[in-house]
Amino acid sequence: MKRLSFLLALVVCIGVSLTLGATQAFAQGESGSVTGTVTDPQGGTVAGADVTLTYVATKGQRTTTSNDAGRYHFASVPVGTYDITISKSGFKVYRAAAQKISVGTQLTLDVVLEVGA
């Protein structure tokens, strides 16, 4: 009886694992990613720049901040068209309109921020 209970529990665990694995694979198949580096005109990295990704169809937004190396990353971005805005105090705002995210691809957008208000 204990062996039957163990086998039943094992089958249930395997079934749940397979279901969750299929869901994760499906989600990855319907998305891409956005990454890049933010630098100044002299090639120095810009840490702490605010990066906003706006889905054109719904105006929904995701935000992140560039790290100490000036890098930013958005994972699992649903397929579609996005506007990207990057800003940091002391620099002009950078805008990239109508950037297309495709299934399973990574959009790399390296940006040089111009000095200004």
C-alpha positions as CSV (number, residue, x, y, z in Angstrom):
1,M,0.0,0.0,0.0
2,K,2.8,2.4,0.9
3,R,4.5,1.6,-2.4
4,L,1.3,2.4,-4.4
5,S,1.0,5.7,-2.6
6,F,4.7,6.5,-3.3
7,L,4.2,5.7,-7.0
8,L,1.0,7.8,-7.2
9,A,2.8,10.7,-5.6
10,L,5.7,10.3,-8.0
11,V,3.4,10.3,-11.1
12,V,1.7,13.5,-9.8
13,C,5.1,15.2,-9.3
14,I,6.3,14.3,-12.8
15,G,3.0,15.5,-14.3
16,V,3.2,18.8,-12.5
17,S,6.9,19.2,-13.6
18,L,6.1,18.5,-17.2
19,T,3.1,21.0,-17.2
20,L,5.2,23.8,-15.6
21,G,8.1,23.1,-18.0
22,A,5.7,23.3,-21.0
23,T,4.2,26.6,-19.8
24,Q,7.7,28.1,-19.3
25,A,8.8,27.0,-22.8
26,F,5.6,28.4,-24.3
27,A,6.1,31.8,-22.6
28,Q,9.7,32.0,-23.8
29,G,8.6,31.2,-27.4
30,E,6.3,34.2,-27.4
31,S,8.8,36.8,-26.3
32,G,12.2,38.4,-26.9
33,S,14.4,40.6,-24.9
34,V,15.9,44.1,-24.9
35,T,19.4,44.9,-23.8
36,G,22.1,47.6,-24.2
37,T,24.7,49.9,-22.8
38,V,24.4,53.6,-21.9
39,T,27.5,55.7,-22.4
40,D,28.5,59.4,-22.5
41,P,30.1,61.1,-25.5
42,Q,33.6,60.2,-24.2
43,G,32.7,56.5,-24.0
44,G,32.3,56.4,-20.2
45,T,29.5,54.3,-18.8
46,V,26.4,56.0,-17.5
47,A,25.2,54.2,-14.3
48,G,21.7,55.0,-13.0
49,A,20.1,56.0,-16.3
50,D,16.3,55.4,-16.3
51,V,15.3,53.1,-19.1
52,T,11.6,52.9,-20.0
53,L,10.1,50.3,-22.4
54,T,6.6,51.3,-23.6
55,Y,4.4,48.8,-25.5
56,V,2.9,50.9,-28.3
57,A,-0.4,49.0,-28.5
58,T,-1.4,49.4,-24.9
59,K,1.0,52.1,-23.6
60,G,2.0,49.7,-20.8
61,Q,5.4,50.4,-19.4
62,R,8.3,48.5,-17.9
63,T,11.3,50.4,-16.3
64,T,14.8,49.6,-15.2
65,T,18.0,51.4,-14.4
66,S,21.4,51.0,-16.0
67,N,23.9,49.3,-13.7
68,D,27.5,50.4,-12.8
69,A,28.7,49.1,-16.2
70,G,26.0,51.2,-17.9
71,R,24.1,48.0,-18.9
72,Y,20.4,47.5,-18.9
73,H,18.2,44.4,-19.7
74,F,14.5,43.5,-20.1
75,A,13.9,39.8,-20.2
76,S,10.7,38.1,-21.5
77,V,9.4,41.0,-23.5
78,P,6.2,40.1,-25.3
79,V,6.4,40.3,-29.1
80,G,5.3,43.7,-30.4
81,T,6.4,47.2,-31.1
82,Y,8.0,49.3,-28.4
83,D,9.2,52.9,-27.7
84,I,12.3,53.1,-25.6
85,T,13.3,56.2,-23.6
86,I,16.5,56.6,-21.7
87,S,17.1,59.6,-19.4
88,K,19.6,60.7,-16.8
89,S,20.0,64.1,-15.1
90,G,22.6,66.2,-16.9
91,F,21.9,64.5,-20.3
92,K,19.4,64.9,-23.1
93,V,16.6,62.3,-23.2
94,Y,17.1,59.6,-25.8
95,R,14.1,58.2,-27.6
96,A,13.9,55.3,-30.0
97,A,10.5,54.8,-31.5
98,A,8.8,51.7,-33.0
99,Q,11.4,49.2,-32.0
100,K,10.2,45.7,-33.0
101,I,10.6,42.7,-30.7
102,S,10.3,39.3,-32.4
103,V,9.9,35.8,-31.1
104,G,13.1,34.5,-29.5
105,T,15.3,37.5,-30.5
106,Q,17.3,40.0,-28.5
107,L,17.1,43.7,-29.5
108,T,20.4,45.3,-28.6
109,L,20.2,49.1,-28.3
110,D,23.5,50.8,-27.2
111,V,23.0,54.5,-26.6
112,V,25.3,57.5,-26.3
113,L,23.6,60.1,-24.2
114,E,24.3,63.7,-25.3
115,V,25.2,66.2,-22.5
116,G,22.5,68.7,-21.9
117,A,19.4,69.4,-19.9
